[in-house]
Amino acid sequence: MDQFRFSAWLGLGLAGLAATAAFPARADEPAGPPSPASVDAAAPSDGGGDFFTRWQARARAAQAAQPHWMTPLVTVTPRLEQEFRYDQINEQLGNGQHLDNYGGGKGLELIPTSTNEVILNLPPFLDRTYSRVQSQIGSGFSDTPILLVKQRLLSAPESSGNYILTAFLGLSAPTAATRFTPHDDAWAVTPTIAAGKGWGDFDIQSTLGIQLPVDYVAQNAQAVLSNTTFQYHFAKYFWPEVEVNETYWTGAARGGKFQTFFTPGVILGRFVLHDNVKANFGVGYQFAATPNTMYNPITPLYDRALLMTARLTF
């Protein structure tokens, strides 16, 4: 529990640091890029098409007003990002089984307004096998974190503070095949606070949220989710990182249990393909730091995993 408390307090501390850093930075903040509001004001009016005509200019201005760190492998960045993302996760479970996750519950990320991001995710496809005999146990779709909305509260780019504070609200849909979920029709919402602070080429990004099931509440416990990334940038394209990813359950079968994963990895990017279109690729190795309690139920959810990601930003 001490590790979880450390990560949770670190996330809250970063949120406080970002909030307090905002105010003294305002007085002597140098002139930066035009704000999304000024971009909108300067554009000619053409009726109902204005919103979509100015979309890309508004998105670029919104991104210019925040740090330019790389989105981590697991931690959801507090930054606003516009991209299409595909992840793949290969997990070794604690009971001899192997689980391949195609898609990772990722999808399309858009910046519709000056301080908002909307993420529309696709359902991940799972394939479970028993590694000792190489036999397939089952395959099908998992529950989907179908929608995530970000509201950026505070931010400053590297030249004038290098911090960010953002609130999330996520919605998970019960799209899973029966074999991959204990209960059908179990929707869930996840409010989250996220923050980040950078010092030169080093940054820390952290989130703290709670997953609240809407249905089958007694069987689907609330889960406190904490993720923190320590990231460094060098040689233009290299973004090595170490993440601490934690979950604490407050009820049901896993009530009182927690899991902690460490995830070292590296992301390569941003490779320019055309104008503002860029490609990023990453890989990481995740391993459990908490002891395995084989059954009733298996905790942590898996022993180790290979994570791969590909993103196309625009």
C-alpha positions as CSV (number, residue, x, y, z in Angstrom):
1,M,0.0,0.0,0.0
2,D,3.0,2.3,0.6
3,Q,3.8,2.3,-3.1
4,F,0.3,3.2,-4.1
5,R,0.2,6.0,-1.6
6,F,3.5,7.3,-3.0
7,S,2.2,7.4,-6.6
8,A,-1.1,8.9,-5.5
9,W,0.5,11.6,-3.4
10,L,3.0,12.3,-6.3
11,G,0.0,12.9,-8.6
12,L,-1.7,15.2,-6.2
13,G,1.6,17.0,-5.6
14,L,2.1,17.6,-9.3
15,A,-1.4,18.9,-9.6
16,G,-0.7,21.4,-6.8
17,L,2.7,22.3,-8.3
18,A,1.1,23.0,-11.7
19,A,-1.6,25.1,-10.1
20,T,0.7,27.2,-8.0
21,A,3.2,27.6,-10.8
22,A,0.6,29.1,-13.0
23,F,0.1,32.3,-11.1
24,P,3.6,33.8,-10.7
25,A,4.3,32.9,-14.3
26,R,1.6,35.1,-15.7
27,A,3.2,38.5,-15.0
28,D,6.4,38.0,-16.9
29,E,5.2,35.4,-19.4
30,P,6.7,36.2,-22.8
31,A,4.5,36.7,-25.8
32,G,3.7,33.3,-27.3
33,P,1.8,31.9,-30.2
34,P,-1.7,33.2,-30.9
35,S,-4.4,31.8,-28.8
36,P,-7.2,29.6,-30.3
37,A,-9.6,32.5,-29.5
38,S,-7.5,34.9,-31.5
39,V,-7.3,32.5,-34.4
40,D,-11.1,32.2,-34.5
41,A,-11.5,36.0,-34.3
42,A,-9.0,36.6,-37.2
43,A,-10.6,34.1,-39.5
44,P,-13.3,35.3,-42.0
45,S,-16.8,34.3,-41.3
46,D,-18.5,31.9,-43.7
47,G,-21.5,30.8,-41.7
48,G,-21.9,27.3,-40.2
49,G,-18.6,26.0,-41.8
50,D,-16.4,28.3,-39.7
51,F,-16.0,25.8,-36.9
52,F,-14.6,23.0,-39.2
53,T,-12.7,25.5,-41.4
54,R,-10.7,26.7,-38.5
55,W,-10.3,23.3,-36.8
56,Q,-6.7,22.7,-37.6
57,A,-5.5,26.2,-36.8
58,R,-7.4,26.0,-33.5
59,A,-5.8,22.7,-32.7
60,R,-2.3,23.9,-33.4
61,A,-2.8,27.0,-31.3
62,A,-4.2,24.9,-28.4
63,Q,-1.1,22.6,-28.6
64,A,1.3,25.5,-28.7
65,A,-0.1,26.7,-25.4
66,Q,1.1,23.6,-23.5
67,P,4.3,21.5,-23.1
68,H,5.4,19.4,-26.0
69,W,6.2,16.2,-24.1
70,M,5.5,12.7,-25.6
71,T,2.4,10.8,-24.7
72,P,3.5,7.9,-22.5
73,L,2.8,4.2,-23.1
74,V,0.2,3.7,-20.4
75,T,-0.4,7.0,-18.5
76,V,-3.0,9.1,-20.3
77,T,-1.2,12.4,-20.9
78,P,-2.7,15.6,-19.4
79,R,-1.8,17.3,-22.7
80,L,-4.3,17.8,-25.5
81,E,-3.4,15.6,-28.5
82,Q,-4.8,15.0,-31.9
83,E,-3.9,11.6,-33.4
84,F,-5.0,8.1,-34.3
85,R,-3.5,5.5,-32.0
86,Y,-3.2,1.7,-32.2
87,D,-1.7,-0.4,-29.3
88,Q,-1.0,-4.0,-28.9
89,I,-0.4,-5.8,-25.5
90,N,0.9,-9.3,-25.0
91,E,0.3,-10.5,-21.4
92,Q,1.6,-13.5,-19.5
93,L,-1.0,-14.3,-16.9
94,G,-0.2,-15.8,-13.5
95,N,-1.9,-19.1,-14.2
96,G,0.0,-20.2,-17.3
97,Q,-2.3,-18.5,-19.7
98,H,-1.4,-15.9,-22.4
99,L,-3.6,-13.0,-23.5
100,D,-3.1,-10.9,-26.6
101,N,-4.8,-7.6,-26.7
102,Y,-5.2,-6.1,-30.2
103,G,-6.0,-2.4,-30.2
104,G,-5.5,-1.7,-26.5
105,G,-8.8,0.2,-26.3
106,K,-7.3,3.1,-28.3
107,G,-8.6,5.1,-31.3
108,L,-9.2,8.6,-32.5
109,E,-8.2,11.7,-30.5
110,L,-9.5,15.2,-31.5
111,I,-9.1,18.8,-30.3
112,P,-12.5,20.4,-31.1
113,T,-12.1,23.5,-28.8
114,S,-9.3,25.6,-27.4
115,T,-9.1,23.6,-24.1
116,N,-10.9,20.3,-24.8
117,E,-10.0,16.9,-26.3
118,V,-12.4,14.2,-27.2
119,I,-11.2,10.6,-27.5
120,L,-13.3,8.0,-29.3
121,N,-11.9,4.5,-28.7
122,L,-12.4,1.2,-30.5
123,P,-13.2,-2.1,-28.6
124,P,-10.0,-4.1,-28.1
125,F,-10.0,-7.7,-29.4
126,L,-8.6,-10.3,-27.0
127,D,-7.2,-13.8,-27.7
128,R,-6.5,-16.0,-24.8
129,T,-4.4,-19.2,-25.0
130,Y,-3.0,-21.7,-22.6
131,S,0.8,-21.5,-23.1
132,R,1.7,-25.0,-21.8
133,V,-0.2,-26.8,-24.5
134,Q,-0.7,-23.9,-27.0
135,S,-4.4,-24.4,-27.0
136,Q,-6.9,-21.6,-27.6
137,I,-9.2,-20.8,-24.7
138,G,-11.3,-18.1,-26.3
139,S,-11.3,-14.9,-28.2
140,G,-13.6,-11.9,-28.5
141,F,-14.0,-8.2,-27.8
142,S,-13.4,-6.7,-24.3
143,D,-15.1,-3.8,-22.6
144,T,-14.4,-0.5,-24.3
145,P,-13.2,2.8,-22.7
146,I,-15.5,4.2,-25.5
147,L,-15.3,7.9,-24.6
148,L,-12.8,10.2,-22.8
149,V,-13.3,14.0,-22.5
150,K,-10.4,16.2,-21.3
151,Q,-10.8,19.7,-20.0
152,R,-7.5,21.5,-19.7
153,L,-7.5,23.8,-16.7
154,L,-4.0,25.4,-16.7
155,S,-1.0,25.1,-19.0
156,A,2.2,26.8,-20.2
157,P,4.7,25.7,-22.8
158,E,8.4,25.1,-22.1
159,S,9.3,28.8,-22.5
160,S,7.0,30.0,-19.8
161,G,6.5,27.5,-17.0
162,N,6.4,24.0,-18.5
163,Y,3.3,22.7,-16.7
164,I,-0.2,21.5,-17.2
165,L,-3.3,20.6,-15.2
166,T,-6.3,18.8,-16.8
167,A,-9.5,17.0,-15.7
168,F,-10.8,13.9,-17.4
169,L,-14.1,12.1,-17.5
170,G,-14.1,8.6,-19.1
171,L,-17.0,6.3,-20.0
172,S,-16.5,2.5,-20.4
173,A,-19.1,0.5,-22.4
174,P,-19.9,-3.2,-21.8
175,T,-18.9,-4.5,-25.3
176,A,-17.0,-7.6,-24.0
177,A,-17.8,-11.2,-24.9
178,T,-19.2,-13.1,-21.9
179,R,-15.9,-15.0,-21.4
180,F,-14.1,-11.7,-20.8
181,T,-16.4,-10.0,-18.3
182,P,-18.0,-11.3,-15.1
183,H,-21.3,-9.3,-15.7
184,D,-23.1,-8.1,-18.8
185,D,-24.2,-4.5,-19.2
186,A,-21.7,-3.1,-16.7
187,W,-21.1,0.6,-17.7
188,A,-18.6,2.6,-15.7
189,V,-17.5,6.2,-15.4
190,T,-14.0,7.4,-14.4
191,P,-13.4,10.9,-13.3
192,T,-9.6,11.7,-13.2
193,I,-7.3,14.6,-12.4
194,A,-4.0,14.8,-14.4
195,A,-1.0,17.0,-14.1
196,G,2.5,17.4,-15.4
197,K,5.7,19.4,-14.8
198,G,8.8,19.7,-16.8
199,W,12.4,20.7,-16.1
200,G,14.4,21.1,-19.3
201,D,14.4,17.8,-21.1
202,F,12.9,15.9,-18.1
203,D,9.2,15.7,-17.2
204,I,6.8,14.0,-14.9
205,Q,3.2,13.2,-16.0
206,S,0.7,11.8,-13.5
207,T,-3.0,10.8,-13.2
208,L,-5.2,9.9,-10.3
209,G,-8.8,8.7,-10.9
210,I,-11.5,6.4,-9.6
211,Q,-13.5,3.9,-11.7
212,L,-17.2,3.9,-10.7
213,P,-19.4,1.1,-12.0
214,V,-22.9,2.1,-12.9
215,D,-24.3,-1.4,-12.9
216,Y,-23.7,-4.5,-10.8
217,V,-22.0,-2.3,-8.2
218,A,-21.7,-5.0,-5.6
219,Q,-19.9,-7.3,-8.0
220,N,-17.9,-4.7,-9.8
221,A,-15.9,-2.9,-7.2
222,Q,-14.7,0.7,-7.4
223,A,-11.1,1.0,-8.4
224,V,-8.6,3.8,-7.6
225,L,-6.2,4.2,-10.6
226,S,-2.9,5.9,-10.3
227,N,-0.3,6.3,-13.1
228,T,3.0,8.3,-13.1
229,T,5.6,8.6,-15.8
230,F,9.1,9.8,-15.5
231,Q,10.3,10.8,-19.0
232,Y,13.4,12.2,-20.6
233,H,14.0,13.6,-24.1
234,F,17.3,13.5,-26.0
235,A,18.7,13.3,-29.6
236,K,15.5,14.7,-31.0
237,Y,13.6,11.5,-31.5
238,F,14.3,9.5,-28.3
239,W,11.8,9.6,-25.4
240,P,12.9,6.9,-22.8
241,E,10.6,6.6,-19.8
242,V,9.7,4.6,-16.6
243,E,6.1,4.4,-15.5
244,V,4.5,3.3,-12.2
245,N,1.0,2.0,-12.8
246,E,-1.2,1.1,-9.8
247,T,-4.8,-0.1,-9.1
248,Y,-6.5,-0.4,-5.7
249,W,-9.9,-2.1,-5.4
250,T,-12.3,-1.0,-2.6
251,G,-14.8,-3.9,-2.7
252,A,-16.1,-7.1,-4.3
253,A,-13.8,-10.0,-4.8
254,R,-10.6,-7.9,-5.0
255,G,-11.6,-5.5,-2.2
256,G,-8.6,-4.3,-0.3
257,K,-6.1,-5.7,-2.8
258,F,-3.8,-3.6,-5.1
259,Q,-1.5,-4.2,-7.9
260,T,1.7,-2.3,-8.9
261,F,3.4,-2.5,-12.3
262,F,6.7,-0.9,-13.4
263,T,6.9,-0.1,-17.1
264,P,10.3,0.9,-18.6
265,G,10.1,1.8,-22.3
266,V,11.0,4.1,-25.1
267,I,9.0,6.1,-27.7
268,L,10.6,7.2,-30.9
269,G,9.1,10.3,-32.6
270,R,8.1,12.7,-33.9
271,F,8.9,11.7,-37.5
272,V,7.5,14.2,-40.0
273,L,5.6,12.5,-42.8
274,H,3.9,15.6,-44.3
275,D,3.5,19.1,-42.9
276,N,1.9,18.5,-39.5
277,V,1.4,14.8,-39.9
278,K,3.9,12.9,-37.8
279,A,4.5,9.2,-36.8
280,N,5.5,7.9,-33.3
281,F,6.4,4.3,-32.3
282,G,7.0,2.9,-28.9
283,V,7.7,-0.3,-27.0
284,G,7.8,-1.2,-23.3
285,Y,8.1,-4.1,-20.9
286,Q,5.7,-4.1,-17.9
287,F,6.2,-6.3,-14.9
288,A,4.3,-6.7,-11.6
289,A,6.0,-5.6,-8.4
290,T,3.2,-6.9,-6.1
291,P,3.2,-10.7,-5.2
292,N,0.9,-13.0,-7.2
293,T,-2.1,-14.4,-5.3
294,M,-2.9,-17.1,-7.9
295,Y,-6.7,-17.5,-7.3
296,N,-9.8,-16.0,-5.8
297,P,-9.3,-14.0,-8.0
298,I,-5.9,-13.7,-9.7
299,T,-4.2,-10.5,-8.5
300,P,-2.3,-8.8,-10.1
301,L,-4.3,-9.3,-13.3
302,Y,-1.1,-10.5,-15.1
303,D,2.6,-11.1,-14.4
304,R,4.2,-9.3,-17.2
305,A,3.4,-7.8,-20.6
306,L,5.0,-6.5,-23.8
307,L,3.5,-3.2,-24.9
308,M,3.7,-1.7,-28.4
309,T,2.2,1.5,-29.7
310,A,1.9,3.3,-33.1
311,R,0.4,6.8,-33.4
312,L,-0.2,9.1,-36.3
313,T,-0.5,12.7,-35.1
314,F,-2.0,15.5,-37.1
